[in-house]
Amino acid sequence: MPSYTVTVATGSQWFAGTDDYVYITLIGTERSSEKNLLDKAMYNDFERGAIDSYDVNVSEDLGELMLVKIEKHKYWYEDNWYCKHITVRTPSGDYLEFPCYRWITTDKEIILREGKAKLARDDRIQILKQHRRKELEERQKQYRWKEWHPGFPLSIDAHCHSDLPRDIQFDSEKGVDFILNYSKAMENLFVNSFMHMFQSSWSDFADFERIFVRISNTISEYVMQHWQEDFMFGYQFLNGCNPVMITKCEAIPDNFPVTSEMVECSLERSLTLEEEIEQGNIYIVDFKMLDGISANKTDPCTMQYLAAPICLLYKNLENKILPIAIQINQNPGPDNPIFLPSDAKHDWLLAKIWVRSSDFHIHQTVTHLLRTHLLSEVFGIAMYRQLPAVHPIFKLLVPHVRFTIAINTKAREQLICECGLFDKANATGGGGHVELLLRAMEHLTYDSVVFPQTIKMKGMDSTEDVPYYFYRDDGTKVWDAVVSFVTDVVNIYYENDDTVCEDAELQAFVKDVFVYGMRDNKDSGFPKSISTRGKLVEYLTVVIFTASGQHAAVNFGQYDWCSWIPNAPPTMRNPPPTEKGVVTIEHIIETLPDRGRSCWHLGAVWALSQFQENELFLGMYPDEHFVEKSMKIAMAKFRKNLDDISSFILERNKNKKLPYYYFSPDRIPNSVAV
């Protein structure tokens, strides 16, 4: 009588084991086995982290083993089970791997395919075609698109985290509860003692240091000590929390009437402003996207204000980027002066603070929320809806959407919803962030998420022109490493461009992203289909890079750069100055956030900067969705390239007062999970 040895691996996360009855059916090309109960007498099977083996006897030859069906039935109470994978040794001695990495809930069955990645065209047997089709039909019922707000990228159809399919929920919901984490952050940072003075102002800048009592962070301390310096102000546009705004200036905008005479004392090359522009030494940051956005009015006792500054920057003879002119709002006029470094100290300082506050708002809503979180969720939903688990692109992308849909659902549930935590401290709360995100959607183009392309479009690609732009330099290294890895994967599974064109599942995935994520907007430049291997490599690199490197670069520096409140004010309590020579230190303190909002802000940037427990960093793929040797080689090569980048960054950062490590692969999580 033929006998198969079935080995079952249970996950090691909390509550992964089960006491329920587990049955297996082996499905071959000739016939199926009987349903077999996997159970050892006097033995507790399927414990967390366990590997259990069983003999399954069959009366007749099953033919080539194609599928494994797993069924779970309740023993006493609802007891979900996380199955990692199943290995089957056939009577002929062959070992077949069946990846699972899924939760099996009460009275539910799942059917697993053997682990080799297959395109649809590779399936010649009817039962495999049927399994492929049925899997997608079930997924499309589970993963439904929903419009959370008109004009936003569509998101998952789930009101709260517990509504999500179990496979994409967090292992422990407590770890991502924003309210809990904010409270924990404020406790850890020892700021709760200020909450009873919620709406009172700080006394002076030194007073802000009282909420830094438990900080032990090199960069944040350096920011606290040097934030008023022009060098520190300019440096952040290159390597701070939002290093995506700076652009080489080709011409001074009409609504920013800066003259050469105004900035003459800041120019070091004995050239006019126009000549400096021609030589590529002038840069600009324009926050026009904030113009007209509604400021937060949720608290009738505290007025809050927004601005839309324009800032001109200059590369001096030491290759430092320094601010040389700031207009706080878009429309020039007598009540909207251009502030200069030669102005009174407090005039110039307040102008810079307005720029830093505006940069914070663009960072939070556009750079961070829209361009990493929401975009990655779109990729994730489309993947689950259109790519079966056996598809090589599903196997490639699934580690890079881990927990993304869950964290975004949590954010909609607690953070950015009406009356959510976002409203407590931010001037764009109460609806302004919605207006801003809608406006930002008009600028979300495909080219703007292709890393080398967006750097080039901003005129920031030359290492000679801007030698210390570590965001660009390190990001390019990580981008190139991902391109190399994805190229290897695509070449393994796609023989030529025709294979790409004929992959209907891949094309459906790309179309879903365009139709539901980009709202069918042709002007976005997002492809509706892909016709070459080269374009497929680029597209998949965008998906992986956005979820990993780009998110890390704009997320995990939040505590470093934003915890010193005057450097990144989440709100301003006085309107921008309308004339020069009247700003005092007292006025600045009264303009900055009050004690309560400062505490909420500090708790937020701390909580958002923390890695998840048991974080998986770029190139770490413990779930073995791929079983082929060629893929094992490709992944090992990828890890080696990433290790080399990490070593390079570590060496470069030695003895630096301001180390840049956000693109170091050993600090880049695989996915957007916080």
Secondary structure as the mmCIF struct_conf table of DSSP 4:
data_model
#
loop_
_struct_conf.conf_type_id
_struct_conf.id
_struct_conf.beg_label_comp_id
_struct_conf.beg_label_asym_id
_struct_conf.beg_label_seq_id
_struct_conf.end_label_comp_id
_struct_conf.end_label_asym_id
_struct_conf.end_label_seq_id
STRN STRN1 SER A 3 THR A 10
BEND BEND1 GLN A 13 GLN A 13
TURN_TY1_P TURN_TY1_P1 TRP A 14 PHE A 15
BEND BEND2 ASP A 20 ASP A 20
STRN STRN2 TYR A 21 GLY A 28
BEND BEND3 THR A 29 GLU A 30
STRN STRN3 SER A 32 SER A 32
HELX_LH_PP_P HELX_LH_PP_P1 SER A 33 LYS A 35
STRN STRN4 ASN A 36 LEU A 37
TURN_TY1_P TURN_TY1_P2 ALA A 41 MET A 42
BEND BEND4 PHE A 46 PHE A 46
TURN_TY1_P TURN_TY1_P3 ARG A 48 GLY A 49
STRN STRN5 ILE A 51 ASN A 57
BEND BEND5 SER A 59 GLU A 60
BEND BEND6 GLU A 64 GLU A 64
STRN STRN6 LEU A 65 HIS A 73
BEND BEND7 TYR A 75 TYR A 77
STRN STRN7 TRP A 81 ARG A 89
TURN_TY1_P TURN_TY1_P4 PRO A 91 SER A 92
BEND BEND8 GLY A 93 GLY A 93
STRN STRN8 TYR A 95 ILE A 104
TURN_TY1_P TURN_TY1_P5 THR A 106 ASP A 107
STRN STRN9 GLU A 109 ARG A 113
BEND BEND9 GLY A 115 LYS A 116
HELX_RH_3T_P HELX_RH_3T_P1 ALA A 120 ASP A 122
BEND BEND10 ILE A 125 ILE A 125
HELX_RH_AL_P HELX_RH_AL_P1 GLN A 126 GLN A 142
BEND BEND11 TYR A 143 TYR A 143
STRN STRN10 TRP A 145 LYS A 146
BEND BEND12 TRP A 148 HIS A 149
TURN_TY1_P TURN_TY1_P6 PRO A 150 GLY A 151
BEND BEND13 PHE A 152 PHE A 152
HELX_LH_PP_P HELX_LH_PP_P2 PRO A 153 LEU A 154
STRN STRN11 SER A 155 ILE A 156
BEND BEND14 ASP A 157 ASP A 157
BEND BEND15 HIS A 159 CYS A 160
HELX_RH_3T_P HELX_RH_3T_P2 HIS A 161 ASP A 163
BEND BEND16 LEU A 164 LEU A 164
HELX_RH_3T_P HELX_RH_3T_P3 ARG A 166 ILE A 168
BEND BEND17 GLN A 169 GLN A 169
BEND BEND18 ASP A 171 ASP A 171
HELX_RH_3T_P HELX_RH_3T_P4 GLU A 173 VAL A 176
HELX_RH_AL_P HELX_RH_AL_P2 PHE A 178 ASN A 188
TURN_TY1_P TURN_TY1_P7 LEU A 189 PHE A 190
HELX_RH_3T_P HELX_RH_3T_P5 ASN A 192 MET A 197
TURN_TY1_P TURN_TY1_P8 PHE A 198 GLN A 199
HELX_LH_PP_P HELX_LH_PP_P3 SER A 200 TRP A 202
BEND BEND19 SER A 203 ASP A 204
HELX_RH_AL_P HELX_RH_AL_P3 PHE A 205 PHE A 208
HELX_RH_3T_P HELX_RH_3T_P6 GLU A 209 PHE A 212
TURN_TY1_P TURN_TY1_P9 VAL A 213 ARG A 214
HELX_RH_AL_P HELX_RH_AL_P4 THR A 218 HIS A 226
TURN_TY1_P TURN_TY1_P10 TRP A 227 GLN A 228
BEND BEND20 GLU A 229 GLU A 229
HELX_RH_AL_P HELX_RH_AL_P5 ASP A 230 ASN A 239
BEND BEND21 GLY A 240 CYS A 241
TURN_TY1_P TURN_TY1_P11 PRO A 243 VAL A 244
STRN STRN12 THR A 247 LYS A 248
BEND BEND22 GLU A 250 ALA A 251
TURN_TY1_P TURN_TY1_P12 ASP A 254 ASN A 255
HELX_RH_AL_P HELX_RH_AL_P6 SER A 260 VAL A 263
HELX_RH_3T_P HELX_RH_3T_P7 GLU A 264 SER A 266
BEND BEND23 ARG A 269 SER A 270
HELX_RH_AL_P HELX_RH_AL_P7 LEU A 273 GLU A 278
TURN_TY1_P TURN_TY1_P13 GLN A 279 GLY A 280
STRN STRN13 ILE A 282 ASP A 286
HELX_RH_3T_P HELX_RH_3T_P8 LYS A 288 LEU A 290
TURN_TY1_P TURN_TY1_P14 ASP A 291 GLY A 292
HELX_LH_PP_P HELX_LH_PP_P4 ILE A 293 ASN A 296
BEND BEND24 THR A 298 THR A 298
TURN_TY1_P TURN_TY1_P15 PRO A 300 CYS A 301
BEND BEND25 THR A 302 THR A 302
STRN STRN14 TYR A 305 TYR A 305
STRN STRN15 ILE A 310 LYS A 315
TURN_TY1_P TURN_TY1_P16 LEU A 317 GLU A 318
BEND BEND26 ASN A 319 ASN A 319
STRN STRN16 ILE A 321 GLN A 327
BEND BEND27 ILE A 328 ASN A 331
STRN STRN17 GLY A 333 GLY A 333
TURN_TY1_P TURN_TY1_P17 PRO A 334 ASP A 335
STRN STRN18 ASN A 336 ASN A 336
HELX_LH_PP_P HELX_LH_PP_P5 PRO A 337 PRO A 337
STRN STRN19 ILE A 338 PHE A 339
TURN_TY1_P TURN_TY1_P18 PRO A 341 SER A 342
BEND BEND28 ASP A 343 ASP A 343
HELX_RH_AL_P HELX_RH_AL_P8 LYS A 345 ILE A 362
HELX_RH_PI_P HELX_RH_PI_P1 HIS A 363 LEU A 374
HELX_RH_AL_P HELX_RH_AL_P9 LEU A 375 GLN A 386
TURN_TY1_P TURN_TY1_P19 ALA A 389 VAL A 390
BEND BEND29 HIS A 391 HIS A 391
HELX_RH_AL_P HELX_RH_AL_P10 PRO A 392 LEU A 397
HELX_RH_3T_P HELX_RH_3T_P9 VAL A 398 VAL A 401
TURN_TY1_P TURN_TY1_P20 ARG A 402 PHE A 403
HELX_RH_AL_P HELX_RH_AL_P11 THR A 404 LYS A 410
HELX_RH_PI_P HELX_RH_PI_P2 ALA A 411 LEU A 415
BEND BEND30 ILE A 416 CYS A 417
TURN_TY1_P TURN_TY1_P21 GLU A 418 CYS A 419
BEND BEND31 GLY A 420 GLY A 420
TURN_TY1_P TURN_TY1_P22 LEU A 421 LEU A 421
HELX_RH_AL_P HELX_RH_AL_P12 PHE A 422 ALA A 425
TURN_TY1_P TURN_TY1_P23 ALA A 427 GLY A 431
HELX_RH_AL_P HELX_RH_AL_P13 GLY A 432 MET A 441
TURN_TY1_P TURN_TY1_P24 GLU A 442 HIS A 443
BEND BEND32 TYR A 446 TYR A 446
HELX_RH_3T_P HELX_RH_3T_P10 ASP A 447 VAL A 449
BEND BEND33 VAL A 450 VAL A 450
HELX_RH_AL_P HELX_RH_AL_P14 PHE A 451 MET A 457
TURN_TY1_P TURN_TY1_P25 LYS A 458 GLY A 459
TURN_TY1_P TURN_TY1_P26 THR A 463 ASP A 465
BEND BEND34 VAL A 466 VAL A 466
TURN_TY1_P TURN_TY1_P27 PRO A 467 TYR A 468
HELX_RH_AL_P HELX_RH_AL_P15 PHE A 470 TYR A 493
BEND BEND35 ASN A 496 ASN A 496
HELX_RH_AL_P HELX_RH_AL_P16 ASP A 497 CYS A 501
TURN_TY1_P TURN_TY1_P28 GLU A 502 GLU A 502
HELX_RH_AL_P HELX_RH_AL_P17 ALA A 504 ASP A 512
HELX_RH_PI_P HELX_RH_PI_P3 VAL A 513 GLY A 517
BEND BEND36 MET A 518 MET A 518
TURN_TY1_P TURN_TY1_P29 ARG A 519 ASP A 520
HELX_RH_3T_P HELX_RH_3T_P11 LYS A 522 SER A 524
BEND BEND37 LYS A 528 LYS A 528
BEND BEND38 THR A 532 THR A 532
HELX_RH_AL_P HELX_RH_AL_P18 ARG A 533 PHE A 545
HELX_RH_PI_P HELX_RH_PI_P4 THR A 546 GLN A 550
HELX_RH_AL_P HELX_RH_AL_P19 HIS A 551 ASN A 555
TURN_TY1_P TURN_TY1_P30 PHE A 556 GLY A 557
HELX_RH_AL_P HELX_RH_AL_P20 GLN A 558 CYS A 562
BEND BEND39 SER A 563 TRP A 564
HELX_RH_3T_P HELX_RH_3T_P12 ILE A 565 ASN A 567
BEND BEND40 ALA A 568 ALA A 568
BEND BEND41 PRO A 570 PRO A 570
STRN STRN20 MET A 572 MET A 572
BEND BEND42 ARG A 573 ASN A 574
HELX_LH_PP_P HELX_LH_PP_P6 PRO A 575 PRO A 577
BEND BEND43 THR A 578 GLY A 581
HELX_RH_AL_P HELX_RH_AL_P21 ILE A 585 THR A 591
BEND BEND44 LEU A 592 LEU A 592
HELX_RH_AL_P HELX_RH_AL_P22 ARG A 595 LEU A 608
TURN_TY1_P TURN_TY1_P31 SER A 609 SER A 609
HELX_LH_PP_P HELX_LH_PP_P7 GLN A 610 GLN A 612
TURN_TY1_P TURN_TY1_P32 GLU A 613 ASN A 614
STRN STRN21 PHE A 617 PHE A 617
TURN_TY1_P TURN_TY1_P33 LEU A 618 GLY A 619
BEND BEND45 ASP A 623 ASP A 623
HELX_RH_AL_P HELX_RH_AL_P23 LYS A 629 ASN A 653
TURN_TY1_P TURN_TY1_P34 LYS A 654 ASN A 655
BEND BEND46 LYS A 657 LEU A 658
TURN_TY1_P TURN_TY1_P35 TYR A 662 PHE A 663
HELX_RH_3T_P HELX_RH_3T_P13 PRO A 665 ARG A 667
STRN STRN22 PRO A 669 PRO A 669
BEND BEND47 ASN A 670 SER A 671
#
